[in-house]
């Protein structure tokens, strides 16, 4: 008999073993699918809206009583500094609240009849009902909040959900699923599977799955979409390049700290991190220099230390990659204003690069590390053209006091969201959130995910009394 596989969860900071957990295999995946699909098929087992609301209100209270333990788990396994991890936990609690409130907004509408002779004596209206079994594949960078976005939304919408957390950060997911059960979520409505990529592919491509929620790399996301069963809908959330346009009249004293926070939050491992800042040539040097001064002061280190502002990258190979990309930019003429070197196997210095050429990787790809590039421009149109030239279009930003310039830039930047006088990484959990083009499809944001996890049903009633 083959030995049961296990998953070892390591600290991304010091590479120490946090926990070893058993992995599921083909049999467990099939079992989970059978249970979830049986729940969906049996309408008698569907959980009434009021009951879902009650349960989610209990989940909030339980989470509020465990903030410290949830924070430490997320920081330890994911590497996001303690204070930022605590913010994530509080956001996750609020996310559960938003989902509970949104249940009452999953409504239909009346469809007019009697507009033609053939449609008289009828009344018609739509209702929204659960789409079916949801399969969620999550990412490491927000190990609790993403799980909330990918499980609570499904449960609130009335769908059974099977979630696979990132292999580097499964512990927050398992803790949260335990809280759901403690709060009274009925058996098998939310199932967590610790599985390898091969089994994950079998899960999401099974014909019993009606909806895939995927957060992760574009290569894997688009591949999985190509393998989905006919009729399976999906939301794919991939990376972005997060361009920022800075006009000559920008308010620097507020902008510089915002760009530094947006660029180096979670060591730049966020799909909407500030990465490419296009600044009018009259102040490009000043902006880059001021950003470098602030970035140099950031405290890099153990994410469990409350003083830490920038933690490790998720894996040592990511430090190697960032180091290679920065060295390539430097070799080809990019000016390193601060940082530019690794601190250890797991940490890389916050780095600001001035005007790297357009053909190097830091200019062409999502950096996903603690690196921000600043490019001078003479004409805003050219900067926008450069920003739009990459295939990744997610969130962007513009800094200016001129309303007309702001509105014009918002219109011309290819992005799903453009922040005016704020960094690209701004997000609240009730707003629409998602990439377009190579950055993904479908929308996140709790109300939007819940809407996508339901579908309309039309009822037409014919009566001579109508």
JONORFEN-V884228 format. One record per helix or strand. SS is the DSSP state (H for helix, E for strand). FROM is the first residue (numbers start at 0). LEN is the number of residues. Records with the same first field share a line. If there is no record, write none. Layout:
SS = FROM-LEN, FROM-LEN
This chain:
E = 5-5, 16-6, 109-2, 121-9, 132-5, 160-4, 189-3, 208-7, 232-5, 242-4, 275-5, 299-1, 309-1, 334-4, 341-1, 347-1, 350-4, 370-7, 391-2, 394-5, 416-4, 432-1, 435-2, 439-2, 443-1, 453-9
H = 25-16, 42-3, 48-17, 66-12, 81-24, 116-3, 144-13, 170-12, 196-8, 217-10, 251-17, 283-14, 315-16, 360-4, 379-9, 402-10, 445-7
